[in-house]
Amino acid sequence: MPKVIQLQKKIPTLERKKRVAAYARVSEKGERLLHSLSAQVSYYSNLIQNNPAWEFAGVYADEAITGTLVRKRDEFNRLIKDCEEGKIDIILVKSIQRFARNTVDLLETVRHLTDLGVEVRFEKEHINSLSGDGELMTTIIGSFAQEEIRSLSANVRWARKKKIDQGEAPIRMQVTGYRWEGDELVENPEEANIIRRIYGEYMEGKSPGQICKGLKADGIKTIRGHWYQEQVIYRILRNPLYKGDLVLQKSFIEDPITKVQKWNTGELPMVIVEENHKPIIPPEMWDAVQEEMKQRKETWNAHCNSFEGMKTFTYMVRCDREKKAFRHQPNGSAAYGNDGSWDCTYGNCPHRSECDIKCVPDLALRQSCKRALCIDEFDEAVVREKVGAIIIPADGWILIQKKDGTVYKDYFRGTKDSVEKQPKNRNVFSKKLICGCCGEFFGATSIYQDGIRRVTWNCRVNADNSFIHENVLKYRVAEAAGWDRFSFDSFREEVDYIDMDKPCHMTIHFRDGRTKEAEYYSQKFTAWRGRHGKKDN
């Protein structure tokens, strides 16, 4: 049988050209540096386009941008985005210092590009990020670049300190009312009249908000083109610059890498140069404004601490993390007994996503204050006199900080607490909790949710009677008995029974004849006699 041989024509495969881009950066403005940036762009454009194996993918250039912070470089971030979209194969950079001077950002970016298969070539150091020792060399030289930044920053701080010690301003900040002419502050007549107007209207009794409205009505804006805000008015009123004194080193940069500016609160010495320049506001008027601001603040504080319709716990209930005051919610639901509740309203809280603190019922706060102050009836005047603050560290917990320095820790809610199983089959609370309305025993309801065992106790006959979470019951019994912590053995030995005599209240009867009364918080505290009779409040 004849052989059949098929001949297939091979199609030659053309190797795809490498898409090459370049990155350039200068850190300061200036004619010489801008010429350097232009030269870098021109050089890399010609270099890439003259290589037949490369395809020009563009030159990304940042002008007058620091190399220590990646997030502030728009062109750099656009370069990384194009790499993620698969538009670039090779990146050319003059040196590591042009790419990044922050070692952490440098390594994270290079590793990210390596994972994408993008090669970074640093020409000055002859480093290829995809080579075997590329990351090691990048780390070493990047560390040197970062330390160079720290060294330069130390030199700049030293030079500024010398100028400050001599009473000279190390930088020329733009300020309303003045212009810099060499080393001198010279009054700007048009802006100086605005400053005089602000001081004059404040002394006439207007508030910063009213001053802002008047300036806006007249079409007057700040030197940056924005409408005046109350914070700006306050800064102008407090600034001693307008009485002729120059305050130096009011703020500083703590770390040259992060470049976060902090207000100087004693970390560094401040220098005040008195009578440094011609004042816009007479010193006597400036001092009068400071005194007026102090008096207004005292009046405001007195008004805040006492006004018509003020609640007992206003400005007292605060979050343990951010120390922000809770706000009263007047229309409390039936679950809170229509007494309202206190809730955190800090919308910009950094812990908001992980915070699980719910509204704190007003009833729970009143009960805690009575226990903390050892009083039978709640007295608003006594609470205001003896309690300094009420801190909410976590959901269900209350810290009463008294003005004598002592702290009372209380627990009122257990909806998120897991209840441990008791050591014996027979529950120690069975036939120990007696309903004060009908004489029946309380029964337990146990549920499992999200792997958490929750147990509550309530009367099976009067289902609407006050129920109590088992962990809250343990806490109240241990507190009344004087134990450091609840013990099932101690409960069996010392407690005879507990009379749940009225809503949110129980009387603990001990075997030695003692009785202790205790209040507890319950979401339902209206007792019903059920089939045995009428409603009992």
ABEGO torsion letter per residue (X at the ends): XBBBBBBBBBBBBBBBBBBBBBBBBBABBEAAAAAAAAAAAAAAAAAAAABAABBBAEBBBBBGBBAABAAABAAAAAAAAAAAAGABABBBBABAAAABABAAAAAAAAAAAAAAGBBBBBAAAGBBAABAAAAAAAAAAAAAAAAAAAAAAAAAAAAAAAAAAAGBBABBBBBBGBBBBEABBBBBAAAAAAAAAAAAAAAAGBBAAAAAAAAAAAGBBBAAGBBBBAAAAAAAAABAAAAGBBBBGABBBABAAAGBBBBBAGABBBBBBBGABBBABBAAAAAAAAAAAAAAAAAAAAAAABBBGBBAABGABBBAAAGBBBBBBABBBAAAGGAEBBBBABAABAAAAABABBBBBAAAAAAAAAAAAGBABBBAAAAAAABABBBBABBGBBBBBBAAGBBBBBBABAAABBBBBBABABBAABGABBBAAAGBBBBBBBBBBGGBBBBBBBBAABAABBBBBAAAAAAAAAAAAGBABBBAAAAAAABABBBBABBGBBBBBBAAGBBBBBBBBBABABBBAEAAEBBBX
